[in-house]
Amino acid sequence: MYARDISKKIKSTLHTKAKRGEYLGSLDPYGYLRHPDDKHKLIVNEETAPIVRRMFEMCAAGMGAMSIATTLNNDGILSPKEYNRFRKHNPDTDGEFVRKGFWTRTYVQFMLKNEIYVGSMVQGRQYTPSHRSKKREPIPKL
C-alpha cells in the first residue's frame, strides 16, 4: 500500500510540474542549458544554438539527415554526446581531449522532429500503468 501511495504522489507531482511547463528531463537538450536560478527552466546555449539553427536551415534547403550529419562531421562540430564530454573534460587530470563520437543520421532526425526546438515543451508522452511494472504506454495525442 505504501509503495502505491508514494507512486501516486510522485506521478501527481510530475504531472503538475509538466502542466506548468517545467522541464523534467535529466539531460539538457542540445542547444539549451538549465537556467542557473531555476533548474526546471531552459535557456538558449549561445555556443550550440547556431549549430541547431544551421541544421534546420540545411533541412529547409532540402538536405537529408545523412547529408546534414556528414556536413557537421566534416566541419569538426562536436555531436551532443561529445559536447557534453568536452564540457566535463579536465585537461589536467584527463589529458588531451580525444573525439570519439560523431553525428549520426538518427540523431539528426531525432533533433529535427523534436518539438522542443520549435519552442513547444512537450512532456508526459508515456505513462506507467502500475507501480509494479516497468512497461510504459503512450498517451494518445488530443
Secondary structure in CASP SS format (residue, H / E / C, confidence):
PFRMAT SS
TARGET T0000
AUTHOR 0000-0000-0000
METHOD secondary structure of the structure
MODEL  1
M C 1.00
Y H 1.00
A H 1.00
R H 1.00
D H 1.00
I H 1.00
S H 1.00
K H 1.00
K H 1.00
I H 1.00
K H 1.00
S H 1.00
T H 1.00
L H 1.00
H H 1.00
T H 1.00
K H 1.00
A H 1.00
K H 1.00
R C 1.00
G C 1.00
E C 1.00
Y C 1.00
L C 1.00
G C 1.00
S C 1.00
L C 1.00
D C 1.00
P C 1.00
Y C 1.00
G C 1.00
Y E 1.00
L E 1.00
R E 1.00
H C 1.00
P C 1.00
D C 1.00
D C 1.00
K C 1.00
H C 1.00
K C 1.00
L E 1.00
I E 1.00
V E 1.00
N C 1.00
E C 1.00
E C 1.00
T C 1.00
A H 1.00
P H 1.00
I H 1.00
V H 1.00
R H 1.00
R H 1.00
M H 1.00
F H 1.00
E H 1.00
M H 1.00
C H 1.00
A H 1.00
A C 1.00
G C 1.00
M C 1.00
G C 1.00
A H 1.00
M H 1.00
S H 1.00
I H 1.00
A H 1.00
T H 1.00
T H 1.00
L H 1.00
N H 1.00
N H 1.00
D C 1.00
G C 1.00
I C 1.00
L C 1.00
S C 1.00
P H 1.00
K H 1.00
E H 1.00
Y H 1.00
N H 1.00
R H 1.00
F H 1.00
R H 1.00
K H 1.00
H C 1.00
N C 1.00
P H 1.00
D H 1.00
T H 1.00
D H 1.00
G C 1.00
E C 1.00
F C 1.00
V C 1.00
R C 1.00
K C 1.00
G C 1.00
F C 1.00
W C 1.00
T C 1.00
R H 1.00
T H 1.00
Y H 1.00
V H 1.00
Q H 1.00
F H 1.00
M H 1.00
L H 1.00
K H 1.00
N C 1.00
E H 1.00
I H 1.00
Y H 1.00
V H 1.00
G C 1.00
S C 1.00
M C 1.00
V C 1.00
Q C 1.00
G C 1.00
R C 1.00
Q E 1.00
Y E 1.00
T C 1.00
P C 1.00
S C 1.00
H C 1.00
R C 1.00
S C 1.00
K C 1.00
K C 1.00
R C 1.00
E E 1.00
P E 1.00
I C 1.00
P C 1.00
K C 1.00
L C 1.00
END
